[in-house]
């Protein structure tokens, strides 16, 4: 976050998260492919591609009622960060070549930092759900 301060990223994330409503989760899920394409096309955001897929997975499982062991503030922060990425006319417009995605990367990085423990718990839960029944996990 060298080009954008953590305070600025925090203000942007807080502002976006405060506006998140449950209905926004469905909109995000509908736009997932477009957001992932945007991330793939940006060097600064591309490093977060795996984390962003995990964030979408969390939103989807929360939306579908499969996973609710997460506070709303984490869901709002994750959704807020993804909505921020979706907005091309944010703090630094995405159209500005070379620096347009710096603020997006800063907001995503801060969200990951703030929601790290909840995302780790979710990832562990998700892994258990994907383990075939009756099998054991070995080293």
For each residue, the residues with C-beta under 8 A, 3 or more apart:
1: 4 5 6 9 105 106 109 110
2:
3: 99 102 103 106
4: 1 8 9 91 92 102 103 106
5: 1 8 9
6: 1 9 10 106 110
7: 10 11
8: 4 5 11 12 91 103 106
9: 1 4 5 6 12 13 103 106 107 109 110
10: 6 7 13 14 110
11: 7 8 14 15
12: 8 9 15 16 84 90 91 103 106 107
13: 9 10 16 17 77 80 81 84 107 110 111 114
14: 10 11 17 18 80
15: 11 12 18 19 80
16: 12 13 19 20 80 81 83 84 107
17: 13 14 20 73 76 77 79 80 81
18: 14 15 76 80
19: 15 16 24 80 83
20: 16 17 24 25 75 76 79 80 83
21: 24
22: 25
23: 26 27
24: 19 20 21 27 28 79 83
25: 20 22 28 29 59 62 63 75 79
26: 23 29 30 63
27: 23 24 30 31
28: 24 25 31 32 35 56 59 79 82 83 86
29: 25 26 32 56 59 60 63
30: 26 27
31: 27 28 34 35 86
32: 28 29 35 36 56
33: 36 37
34: 31 37 38 86
35: 28 31 32 38 39 52 56 82 85 86
36: 32 33 39 40 49 52 53 56
37: 33 34 40 41
38: 34 35 41 42 45 85 86 94
39: 35 36 42 45 46 48 49 52 85
40: 36 37 46 49
41: 37 38 46
42: 38 39 45 46 101 104 105
43: 46 47 101
44: 47 101 102 104 105
45: 38 39 42 48 49 52 85 101 104 105 108
46: 39 40 41 42 43 49
47: 43 44 105
48: 39 45 51 52 105 108 109 112
49: 36 39 40 45 46 52 53
50: 53 54
51: 48 54 55 108 112 119
52: 35 36 39 45 48 49 55 56 82 85 108
53: 36 49 50 56 57
54: 50 51 57 58 119 122 123
55: 51 52 58 59 78 81 82 111 119
56: 28 29 32 35 36 52 53 59 60 82
57: 53 54 60 61 122 126
58: 54 55 61 62 67 70 75 78 119 122
59: 25 28 29 55 56 62 63 75 78 79 82
60: 29 56 57 63 64
61: 57 58 64 66 67 122 126
62: 25 58 59 65 66 67 68 70 75
63: 25 26 29 59 60
64: 60 61
65: 62 68
66: 61 62 129
67: 58 61 62 70 122 125 126
68: 62 65
69: 121 122 125
70: 58 62 67 74 75 118 121 122
71: 74 75 118
72: 75 76
73: 17 76 77
74: 70 71 77 78 115 118 119
75: 20 25 58 59 62 70 71 72 78 79
76: 17 18 20 72 73 79 80
77: 13 17 73 74 80 81 111 114 115
78: 55 58 59 74 75 81 82 111 115 119
79: 17 20 24 25 28 59 75 76 82 83
80: 13 14 15 16 17 18 19 20 76 77 83 84 111
81: 13 16 17 55 77 78 84 85 107 108 110 111
82: 28 35 52 55 56 59 78 79 85 86
83: 16 19 20 24 28 79 80 86 87
84: 12 13 16 80 81 87 90 103 104 107 108
85: 35 38 39 45 52 81 82 104 107 108
86: 28 31 34 35 38 82 83
87: 83 84 90
88: 93 94 95
89: 93 94
90: 12 84 87 93 94 103 104
91: 4 8 12 103
92: 4 96 99 100 101 102 103
93: 88 89 90 96 100
94: 38 88 89 90 100 101 104
95: 88 100
96: 92 93 99 100
97: 100
98:
99: 3 92 96 102
100: 92 93 94 95 96 97 104
101: 42 43 44 45 92 94 104 105
102: 3 4 44 92 99 105 106
103: 3 4 8 9 12 84 90 91 92 106 107
104: 42 44 45 84 85 90 94 100 101 107 108
105: 1 42 44 45 47 48 101 102 108 109
106: 1 3 4 6 8 9 12 102 103 109 110
107: 9 12 13 16 81 84 85 103 104 110 111
108: 45 48 51 52 81 84 85 104 105 111 112
109: 1 9 48 105 106 112 113
110: 1 6 9 10 13 81 106 107 113 114
111: 13 55 77 78 80 81 107 108 114 115
112: 48 51 108 109 115 116 119
113: 109 110 116
114: 13 77 110 111
115: 74 77 78 111 112 118 119
116: 112 113 119 120
117: 120 121
118: 70 71 74 115 121 122
119: 51 54 55 58 74 78 112 115 116 122 123
120: 116 117 123 124
121: 69 70 117 118 124 125
122: 54 57 58 61 67 69 70 118 119 125 126
123: 54 119 120 126 127
124: 120 121 127 128
125: 67 69 121 122 128 129
126: 57 61 67 122 123 129 130
127: 123 124 130 131
128: 124 125 131
129: 66 125 126
130: 126 127
131: 127 128 135 137
132: 135
133:
134:
135: 131 132
136:
137: 131
138:
139:
